[in-house]
Amino acid sequence: MPLPRILAVFPFVPATLVVRWQDGSERRVDIGAWIVAGGPILAPLQDPAVFLTAKVVGHGSAVQWAGPEDLAIDAVHLQLLAKGA
């Protein structure tokens, strides 16, 4: 099974990403629980100014945010969240 690839990401505060996948599908993903579970490491994503910096990196393999930490989620985990797994 091929790895999922992200074509585009559109962030919406407080914690939603609209993800356009390589296959052309688009999913709205609430990552609020993931941010909370990440504790202090992901806490900067609770700042709307940081959350809105989401961009696709690694040839579609992840979404990354600007910030003092390495703030990112890979496409596989994002796809799992999108499916509610």
C-alpha positions in Angstrom: 0.0 0.0 0.0 1.5 3.4 -1.0 2.1 6.0 1.7 -0.3 8.9 1.7 0.9 12.2 0.3 -0.5 15.6 1.0 -0.9 18.1 -1.8 -2.2 21.1 0.2 -3.2 22.0 3.7 -5.5 24.8 4.9 -5.5 25.6 8.6 -8.5 26.9 10.5 -8.3 27.9 14.1 -8.6 26.7 16.7 -7.4 23.2 15.5 -8.7 22.1 12.1 -6.8 21.3 9.0 -8.4 20.8 5.6 -6.1 18.4 3.8 -6.1 17.8 0.1 -4.5 14.4 -0.6 -2.6 13.2 -3.6 -5.6 11.1 -4.8 -7.7 14.4 -5.0 -9.8 13.8 -2.0 -10.1 16.4 0.7 -10.8 15.9 4.4 -11.4 18.2 7.3 -9.4 17.0 10.3 -9.8 18.2 13.9 -6.4 17.8 15.5 -7.3 19.5 18.8 -7.1 16.2 20.8 -3.7 15.4 19.2 -2.4 18.8 20.2 -3.6 18.4 23.8 -2.1 14.9 24.0 1.2 16.3 22.9 1.5 18.3 26.1 4.1 21.1 26.3 5.8 20.0 23.0 2.7 20.8 20.9 1.4 23.6 23.1 2.7 26.3 20.7 0.0 25.1 18.3 -2.7 26.5 20.6 -1.5 29.9 19.5 -3.5 30.9 16.4 -0.6 32.8 14.9 1.5 29.6 15.0 -1.3 27.2 14.0 -2.0 29.3 10.8 1.6 28.8 9.6 0.9 25.1 8.6 2.5 24.1 5.4 3.2 20.9 3.5 6.8 19.7 3.6 8.9 16.7 2.6 7.3 16.3 -0.8 3.9 15.8 0.8 5.0 13.5 3.6 4.1 15.9 6.5 2.6 19.2 7.7 4.9 21.5 9.6 4.4 24.7 11.6 6.7 27.6 12.3 7.8 27.8 15.8 10.6 27.3 18.3 10.1 23.5 18.3 10.0 20.9 15.6 6.2 21.1 15.1 5.0 18.6 12.6 2.7 15.7 11.9 3.4 13.1 9.3 0.9 12.1 6.5 0.3 8.7 7.9 -0.7 9.9 11.3 -2.7 12.7 9.8 -4.6 10.2 7.6 -5.3 8.1 10.7 -6.8 11.1 12.5 -8.8 11.9 9.4 -10.3 8.4 9.5 -11.0 8.7 13.2 -8.6 5.8 14.0 
